[in-house]
């Protein structure tokens, strides 16, 4: 067998292996956007309106922090405000996992919240609808979005950019937060 023929066979084998590997990940949706751009996971579009630290002593922020204790020394509350839109005719399941990650790899999970602005994690989004539901407190508030509440280390602002990882039934994606 000539050297060129062996090289051609090896190249064809590598191309076939590469196409098989590429096909393995077709079911998983993975995309990355920045805050303000919609992240599409299946039929749902997640759009982060604003991310900011919340002050328990501020009148406006107190509504976002209903039922929360003062943060422990060295920690702070971080609010991520978003909308989830479903433009399809069928109800869709929203993401069931949200995690803020900083550049050191520290991860933060949402804390439970009694706030009328809180996002119900894993809630269905009706066809041609959105979360927050129209005419709800969160939809009519100043930010017009539902809130994910995180208790983070205060030094997290030094470890930017922060990313919000979103995982749901139709894949996962990352939103770079603007804070």
Secondary structure, 3 states (H helix, E strand, C coil): CCHHHHHHHHHHHHHHHHHHHHHHCCCCCEEEEECCCCEEECCEEEEEEEEEEECCCCHHHHHHCCCCCCCCCCEEEEEEEEEEEECCCCCEECCCEEEEECCCCCEEEECCCCCCCECCCCCEECCCEEECCCCCHHHHCCCCCEEEEEEEEHHHHHCCCCEEEEEECCEEEEEECCC
